[in-house]
Amino acid sequence: MSIDVATEPAPGLRARVEKVIEIIRPAIQADDGDIELHEVDESTGEVTVELSGACTTCPASDQTLKAGIERILKDRVDGVTSVRNVGETPNPDEGTAVLL
């Protein structure tokens, strides 16, 4: 049975984000951390993740999030506009990140 790719619907934004996170997860796990996808806002392109393990106490986790994860997701997934960690304030101009 053949599948006509032209008639297949394109995967949604969340599915594309999940696929890329699965690709980058081993690099994060290599440093005893992990990443879990929480939410993808299809209308704004904002992705919310939770960094865990060693990432929760690592001083470089903000760099990992912005210069690593966010950059990769923006490069590889059309529609992603930003990535934030669970509990982080939505607008960094409003103050420092607050983790719950």
N, C-alpha and C positions, 0 to 999 in steps of 0.2 A: 504494500500500500504506500503510495507516494504522498508526500506532504508538499503542498504548493506554498512555498515561503512567501510568495507575493500576496497571498490572501490571508496569511497568518497575521493577527494583530501584533503590533510592536509591543514588547514587554513594557509595563508601566515603570514609572520612575523608581518606585520602591524596589522592584525586581532588579533593575539595573544597578542600583546602589548596593543591594545585597550581594550581587555577583562580584562587584569590585571589592567590597569589604572582605569577602571570602578569599580573594586573591592576596590582599595585604595583611590579613590576620596572622599568618605564620611569622611575618617579620616582627609584629608586636609581641606575639607569644614567645619568640626567641629571647626577648628581654624580660620574660616572666610577667608580661601584661596580657591584656585581652581587650577586645572591643565588642560591644553589643549594640546592634541597631535598635533604636527605640521608636523613632518616628520619622516620616518623610512627608513634609507638607508639599503636596503636589502643586498648590497655587503659588507658593513663594519660593520653592526650591530649597527651603531650609531643612537640613538633616540634623537629627538629634541622636547622639550616640552616648554610650556610657563606657568610659575607660575604667578598667578594673585591674586587680592584681597589683603588680609593681607600679603601674601607671598612677595609682591613686596617691602615692607619696613621692613620686618622681618630680623633681623641680623642672624637668624638661618636658613634662606632659603637655603643657600649653603649646610648645614648639612642635611636638609630635602632632598635635591636633591641627594646628593652623598651617604649618609649613609642610607637613607630611600628608595627613589624612585629607584635609580640606583641599589642598592643592591637587592631589591625585584624583579625588572625586570630581572636582571641577573640570580637570583635564579629560577625564574618561567618560563622564556622564553628563550629557547635555541636559540643562535644566537645573543642576545643582548650583545654588548661589552662595550657601554658607553651611558650615558644620559647627555645631556647638555640643558641648558635653552636658549631660543631664545636670540640671541645677544651675547652670551658668546663665547669667543675665543675657537676654536676647540681644541687647545693644551694648557693646563694650564701652561706648562713650558715656554710658550712664553710671559707670563705676566699675569696681573690680568684680571678678567672677565670684559667685558664692556657690559653694558646693553643699548639697544637702546630705 
